[in-house]
Amino acid sequence: IHELKNRSGTQNAFFDVFNELMAREKQLVFTSDKPPKEIEGIEDRIRSRLASALPVEVQQPDLETRIAILKKKAVERDIYLSPD
């Protein structure tokens, strides 16, 4: 989302696409390094739409979870990984 900063044409296109997808009851997921209210250069109409969503902060998974993810991906790709 922060990439929309100070790009009025892109923000207009984003706003139209956002509204269309919401009207079709689609699930939208956006990422940013800041909450919408802290991003300068974004129109208020976009900021208010984003702020009405459910914000979730995603943290890096713990070591055990990262290992489990790697093991699963290795199995899916038929790659052998030693336990070490």
Buried (B, 14 or more C-beta within 10 A) or exposed (E): BBEBEEEEEEBEEBBEEBEEEEEEEEEEEEEBEEEBEEBEEBBEEBBEBBEEEEEEEEEEEEEEEEEEEEEEEEEEEEEEEEEE
